[in-house]
């Protein structure tokens, strides 16, 4: 396969996979068939584009090819033929999106897919995992790493979730207004993990997958319009914008990771920062700060500081104290340890990191030993820092993070 075709297919996958699968699920009602036909379309592109050239609209070509593949598959069996007749009869009436749009005000295929995945009949982790699989195109291994569970465990969860949607007849739509609230927390969790996978990929050559962050922001904007008075919805969009504003400064020209304190802040997107801060202020005025609003407030402390030295670490640490009460996850506790280290010194932070290591809650998570290594380095405990950096290097799953950790080891004189 030629270089341009490779690049075009990769870009199309990151940009269009979710839309293609969502369109096919809406068309066929069959989740597995939708994914299989989308995969078939990409395989066919791999065969034909080097010969025929990349089409002007790669996403349109892939969608049409996948749809035709689905029709062919359905025609080959009796159940599928009946389903085709049903779809043909439906298409002679109102447009497929009309009823859902009238009920919910939203006709976006991908947002409907998220709400379908986030039906309360499914366990919360299954909702998030299923959406990351179907919408973002993450493979089972990537999703398992995001949840820090074994791959076979995640594979079983995905199979069970699809089976439950099929057997329970869960409709593919945004629910009416009176049912939105019971699914909102799951939808927010999906969008948050979707953004995080784009902002800091769980594996691969690229740390940043911009198509995923852009899609998460787009869907969050739709959700804000759907639920304009929900402070956590606004808080999540603010959190995304404040993080995304730093995108251009997070990697250097070689694609290597640049730490927050070393980033060129003139590259930060001031428009996104201003929008995120205003959204956050509006949300906080409602007087019901939740986890997403608190996280956005923490990121705002960094985004609005003139330089690293100007960061209000006391405020960051105080916000983490509130956040850990609402969301006592191991990752939040790790970030709180960093804030404590910045306000009370590296030894205080290291004590909290050691507690997390002893608990086993973040086993296999490379940022735990990486954080410990940084604190040990600042305490001039070089041999221990080298050992911790090596442990983090063994666990890191993206090329840019491995290069960053290797540089830290070299700075400490380790091979």
N, C-alpha and C positions, 0 to 999 in steps of 0.2 A: 504494500500500500504506500502511496506517495505521501510526502510530508504534508502538502496542502489538504489532501483528503483526510488524513489522520487528524489534523487540526480542526477541520470543519466538522468531522464526526464527533470529536470530543466536545467542541463548543455546542453542537446541537444536543448532545446528551445532557450536558449541564443546564442548558437553556430550556429545552423542550420536552424532556422525558416526562415530567409531571403533567404537562398539558396533554401530551399524547395519551398517557395511561388514563387520565381523568376523562378525556373525551371518549375513549373506548369503553370505559366502565359505564359511562352514561349511555352509550349506544347499545352495549350488549348486556349489561347487568352482571357480567361474569368477570370477577377480579382476576382469576388465574389466566383466563383467556386474554384479557386485556394486556397483562404483563408479557405473556408469551408472544402475542402478535406484535407488540412494541419491540421486543427483542428480535423477532424475525425481520422487522423493517430495518433495524440497524444492521443486521447481518446481510440483508440484501443490498443495502447502501454500500457496505464494505466490498461487495462483489461488483456493483455496477458503477459507482462513482469514479473509481480509477479509470474506467473505460469511457464513460459517457460525460464525465465532468461533474463538478459539484453543482446542484441545481441552484437557481436564483433564490429560492425560498426553501432551504433545507428542512425546516420544521414542517412546512406544508407538505413537502414530498413524503416525509416520514409518516405524517399523520394519515395521508391518503393511502399509502402503501400498507400501513398497519390496519386501517379500516377494511381495505380490500381483502387482506389476509384473514381478518376476522369473519368477513362474509363467506369466504371460501370454506373456512373451517366449519361454520355453522351449517352451510348447505350440505355438508357431507354426512350429517346425522339427523335423525328425525326430530329430536328435541330442538336442535339448532334451527331446523327448517320452520318449526312451529314458532320459534322465537323471532325469526325473520319476518314471518307473516304478521306477528303481533306488532313488531316495530314498524312495518310498512303501513299497517292500519293506523297506528298512532301518528305517524308522520303526515297523514292526510288531514289530521285535525290541527290542533294548535301546535305551535313550535315547541320542541321538547323543553325549552327553558321557561316557557310562559308561566305555567302554573307555579313553579318554584319562585320565579321572580316576583309574581304577584303576592305570594304569601310572605316571602322573606325580604324582598327588595334587592336580592342578590342573584345574579345569573352566572356567576363565575364558576366554571367547572371545578377548578382546583379548590376553591373555598367549600363547595359542596362536598368534595371528596374528604376534606378535613373533618367537616361536621359529621359525615357518615362514619368515618373512622372513630370519631369521638363520641359515639353513642354510649349512653350510661350503662348499657348491658355489657359492655366490654370493660375489662380491668384497665386502669389508667395507663399502666406501662404498655399494655397491648395496643391501646389507642395510639400512643405516641410512636411505637415501633412500626405499626402497620402504615402509618402515614409517611414515616421516613422511608419505608420500603417502596411504597407505591408512588408517592409524590416526588420525593427527592432522588429516587433511584439508588439509594444506598444499598449495598449488599448486606447479607445477614451478618457477616463478620464485622463490618463497620458499625452496624447497629449494636451488636453485642458489646463492642468496645465502648461505645457511647454509654451503655447501661452498666458496663463493668460486670457482665455475666458471661458464662461459657457460650460459645456459638451454638451448640446443639440445643441449649435451653432456649435461646432466642428463636431458633428455627421452629421449635415446637410452639412457642407463643404465637408466631405469625400464622402457622397453619391453623391453630385453634381459633384465632381471631377471624380469619377469613371464613372458616366453617360456621362460626356463630352468626356472622352477618348473613350468610347464605341461608342457613336453617331458620333463623328468626325472621327472615324477610325484612331486614332493616332497610328502609328506603334511602335512595341516593339523593339527598337534598339537604338544603339548609332548613332547619326546623322552623316552625312558626314562632313568633315573638315570645309567647308564653313558655316555650320549651328551651329557649336559648340559654338561660342562666345555668341549667344543669349540665350543659356541655362546654361552657365557656372555659372553665379551668383546664380541661383537657386540650382544647384548641390552643390556648395560650402556651401550654407545655409543648405542644407540637411545634408551634412557630418558634419558640425559644430554642429548641434543640435543632430545628432546621437552620436557624440563623447561626447557631454555634458551630454546626458542621461546616458551614461556609466560612465562618470567621476563623476557625482553627480546626482544620480537617483532622479526622481521627487517624488517617493514614494517607500514604501516597507522596508523590513528588512535590505537590503544591500545598503549602500551609493554608492559603486563602483560596476559596472557591467562590468567586464573586457572584456567579449566577445564582447560587443558593442564598447568599445574603440579600441580594436584590429581590429575589422571589419572596423571601420571608418578610422584607420590608413592605413589598407591594401588598401581600396578603394582610399584614398587620394594618395597613392603611384602610383596606376594605373593611376590616373588623371594627376599626374606630368609627367608620361611617355607619356600620350596622349597629354598634353599641356605643353611642357618643357620650353616655353618662357613666360609663364604667371606668373607674379610675385605674384599675389594673390593666385594662386594655390599652389605655393611653400611656401608662407607665411602661408597658412592654415596648411599644413603638418608640418611646423616648429612649429606652435602654438601647434598642437596636441602632437608632440614629447616632447616639453619642459614641457608641463603639465604632460604627461604620465610618464616622467622621475621621478616624485615625488611620483608615485603611492604607492610604498612600504612603504613610510613614512607617508602617510596620515591617516592611522588608526593604533591604537595600537593593542596589542595582543587580547584585548577583543572586538575589532571591533569598538572602539570608535574613534571619530574624533580627530585628532591632528592638531592644527592650524599651519599655515606656519612658524611662528616665533619659534614654539616649536618643529618642526620636526627635526629628526636626519638626517642631510644632508649626512652622510656617506652611507645612504641607497639609495640616489638618483642615478639614472642610468646615469653615466657620458658619456657613449657612445651615449645615446639618446640626452643628452644636447649638446654634440659636433656636432652631426648631425643636430640638430635643429638650432644651431647658424650658422653653415656653410650655410644651406639652406636659412636662413634669410639674411645673408650677400649677397649671390648671388642675391636674390630677390631685395634687397634694392639698389644694384648697378644699376638696371635698371632705377632708379630715378622716379618711379611712386608708392610711398607707398600708399597702400589702407588699409582698416580697419583690415584685417587679418594680414598684415605685422606689423601694429602698435601694435596690440594686442600681436603678437609674440615678438616684441621688448620689450614690458612691462614685459612679462613673463620671457624673457631672463635676464632682470635686476635682478629678483629674483633668477633665476636658476644659475647664474654665481657669485652671491655674496657668499663670504666665510662663512658668518653667517648672521643672521637677522640684526645685527647692521651695517653690511657692505653694506646693500642695498642702492642703489643710489635713494632715494625717490624724490630728486629734478628732476632727469631724468624721473622717473615714472610719476610725476605730469605733467611735460612738455609734455610727450607723450600723456597723457590723454587729455590735452588741444587740441592737434591736432585731437585725435580720436573723441572727442565730436563734433567737427566741421563736420567730415565726417559721424559719426554715433551717432546722438544725442538721443539715446534711453535712457529710464529711468534707465536701468541696468548699462549702461556705465556711466551715471551721478552719480549713487550711488558709483560705483568704484572710480570715480574721487573724490568724497567726502572723501573717505578713504585716498587717496593719499594726498589730501589737509590737512587732519587731521595730517598726518605724517610729513608734512613740515611746516605747520603754526600753528599746535596745535589742540587739540580735539574740542575746541569751534568753530573754523572756519569750521571744518568738520561737526559738529553737525548742524550748521546753514544751510548748504546745504542739509543735511538729512531732516531737518524740512521742507524745501521748497518742497522736493519731497513728503513728507507725506501730506502736504497741497494740493498738486496738485492732489492727488488721483491716480497718474499714476501707482503706484506699490501696490495698495490695494490687500491684500491677499498674498503678497510676503514676506515670513518670514524673509528674509535677511535684509529687510528694518528696521523693529523694532529691529532685532538682532544687526545691525550696530549701530543704535541709542543707544541701551542699552550699548554697549561696550564703546562708547564715553562718555556717562553719567557716567559709572563706572570710567573711567579715570579722570573725572572731580569731582569725589567724591560726585556725586549727587545720592546717593544710593537708595533712595526711588523711584525716577524716573527710575533708571536703572532696579530695580526689576520689576516695572510695564511693562517696555518695554520688558524685558526678558520673562515675562509671556505671553505677547502678541505674541512674536515670537514662544514660545513653543506651543501655541494653533494653530499656522499656520503651524508648521514644519510637514513634511510628511514622513520623514525617521526615523527609530529607532535611528540611530547613532546621528543624529542631535538633536533629542529630549533629548537623554542622555547628550549630550554636553551642551545644554541650561540648563538642570536640574542641572548640576554640577556648572555652573556659578551662578545660583540662590543660591545653597547651599553655595558657597564661599562668597556670600553677606549676608548670615545668614537668607535667606528666606526658608520657607518650601516648 
